[in-house]
Amino acid sequence: MTSIVHLPESQRWEARDEQGSAVGYLSYQLVDGVLDLQHTVVDPAASGQGLGGRLVEEALLHARAEGLQVRPTCPFVPAYLEKHPEHQDLVEGYADTGSVQEVPIRDASIRLGQLLKLAGLVPDGAMARMVIENGEVTLDGEPSLRRGTQVRPGQVASYAGESVTPVPESTGGG
């Protein structure tokens, strides 16, 4: 069984095989209470075993236990968070915004300007464009300057003290 080991002196979590050899890692940087998850690497020979997810899960559990926020710099981390929404509150900027309004979407993502309109944060596309281009809108705590930016479930857009996240529209059934 592969084990996950935290190596704070190296700023990383390592996945180690039965012989103790590293077969993957998640590197990070900790600054001012923010755990910046920077790079997830898994040895190709060990791929397909869920090691990347286990590494990220360990980092998120650590962040929660230590009261840290998470910056998902590594592209694998937002994808993991999308599948594990129970960790969304750890994302930098999320906790500062209070409650987050969920906006149902039909597709896998939605354009930022559309999300703001659907959430009722702006009255129309012109206003969405203006506030986005003025740098008044953040996506996962970082300014976003393009209204066409695709926002996926699990990501949090904030404007004027309000935060929204897209969620998959329920298919219903009956």
C-alpha positions in Angstrom: 0.0 0.0 0.0 1.3 3.4 -0.9 1.6 5.9 2.0 1.4 9.6 2.0 4.1 11.4 4.0 4.2 15.2 4.9 7.7 16.6 4.7 7.3 20.2 5.9 11.1 20.9 5.7 10.8 20.2 1.9 7.4 21.8 1.6 5.8 18.8 0.0 3.7 15.7 0.5 5.2 12.5 -0.9 3.5 9.3 -2.0 5.8 6.4 -1.2 5.6 2.8 -2.4 6.0 -0.3 -0.1 9.8 0.0 -0.4 9.7 3.7 0.8 10.6 5.1 -2.6 8.9 8.4 -3.7 6.4 7.7 -6.5 4.7 11.1 -6.5 4.6 14.4 -4.7 2.6 17.6 -4.2 4.8 20.7 -3.6 3.6 23.8 -1.8 4.6 27.1 -0.3 3.1 28.4 2.9 2.9 32.2 3.2 0.7 34.3 5.5 -1.7 31.5 6.3 -2.2 30.4 2.7 -1.1 27.0 1.5 -0.2 27.5 -2.2 -0.5 24.0 -3.7 1.9 24.4 -6.6 2.7 21.2 -8.4 1.4 17.6 -8.4 3.6 14.9 -10.0 3.0 11.2 -10.1 5.5 8.7 -11.6 4.0 7.3 -14.8 4.6 3.8 -13.5 2.3 4.6 -10.6 -0.4 6.5 -12.5 -4.0 5.4 -12.4 -3.9 4.6 -8.6 -5.4 7.8 -7.4 -2.2 9.1 -5.9 -2.6 12.6 -7.1 -6.0 12.8 -5.4 -4.7 11.2 -2.2 -1.9 13.8 -2.2 -4.3 16.7 -2.6 -6.7 15.3 0.0 -3.9 15.1 2.6 -3.0 18.7 1.8 -6.6 19.8 2.2 -7.0 17.9 5.5 -3.8 19.5 6.8 -5.0 23.0 5.7 -8.3 22.4 7.5 -6.6 21.1 10.7 -4.2 24.1 10.7 -6.8 26.7 9.9 -5.1 27.6 6.6 -6.6 28.7 3.3 -5.6 27.0 0.0 -4.5 28.6 -3.2 -5.0 26.0 -6.0 -2.1 27.0 -8.3 -1.5 23.5 -9.6 -4.2 22.8 -12.4 -4.9 19.4 -10.8 -6.2 20.9 -7.6 -9.2 22.8 -9.0 -10.2 19.7 -10.9 -10.0 17.7 -7.6 -12.0 20.4 -5.7 -14.7 20.3 -8.4 -15.2 16.6 -7.5 -15.0 17.2 -3.8 -17.0 20.4 -3.0 -16.8 19.7 0.7 -13.4 21.4 0.6 -14.5 24.5 -1.3 -14.5 26.6 1.9 -10.7 26.2 2.1 -10.1 28.1 -1.2 -8.5 31.4 -0.7 -11.1 34.2 -0.8 -14.0 31.8 -0.1 -14.1 32.2 3.7 -13.8 36.0 3.4 -17.0 36.3 1.4 -19.5 34.8 3.7 -22.1 32.6 2.1 -21.8 31.7 -1.5 -24.8 31.7 -3.8 -25.1 28.6 -6.0 -26.2 29.2 -9.6 -27.4 26.1 -11.5 -25.8 25.7 -15.0 -26.6 23.2 -17.7 -23.0 22.8 -19.1 -19.7 22.0 -17.6 -18.8 25.7 -17.3 -20.3 29.2 -17.7 -18.7 32.5 -18.8 -18.0 34.9 -16.0 -20.2 37.7 -17.3 -23.1 35.2 -17.7 -22.6 33.9 -14.2 -22.8 37.5 -12.7 -26.0 38.1 -14.7 -27.7 34.8 -13.7 -26.8 35.4 -10.1 -28.4 38.9 -10.3 -25.2 40.7 -9.3 -25.4 42.8 -12.4 -28.4 43.8 -14.5 -26.9 43.2 -18.0 -23.9 42.2 -20.1 -22.7 45.8 -20.4 -22.5 46.2 -16.6 -20.8 42.7 -16.3 -18.2 43.8 -18.9 -17.6 47.1 -17.1 -17.1 45.6 -13.6 -14.9 42.8 -14.9 -12.7 45.0 -17.0 -12.3 47.4 -14.0 -10.9 44.6 -11.9 -13.8 44.5 -9.5 -14.5 40.8 -9.9 -12.4 38.0 -8.5 -12.3 34.4 -9.4 -11.0 32.2 -6.6 -9.6 35.2 -4.9 -7.7 36.5 -7.9 -8.8 39.4 -10.1 -10.4 38.3 -13.4 -10.4 40.8 -16.3 -12.1 38.8 -19.0 -15.9 38.3 -19.0 -15.5 35.2 -21.3 -13.4 33.4 -18.6 -15.0 30.0 -18.1 -16.1 29.3 -14.6 -16.5 25.7 -13.5 -18.4 24.3 -10.5 -16.3 24.7 -7.4 -14.8 28.0 -8.5 -16.1 31.1 -6.6 -16.6 34.5 -8.3 -17.0 37.5 -6.1 -18.2 41.0 -6.8 -19.4 43.8 -4.5 -19.3 41.6 -1.4 -21.3 38.8 -3.0 -20.0 35.4 -4.0 -21.4 32.9 -6.4 -20.4 29.5 -7.7 -21.9 27.5 -10.6 -23.4 24.1 -9.7 -24.6 21.4 -12.2 -28.3 21.8 -12.9 -30.1 18.8 -11.5 -31.5 16.6 -14.2 -34.7 16.0 -12.2 -36.4 12.8 -13.0 -39.7 11.4 -12.4 
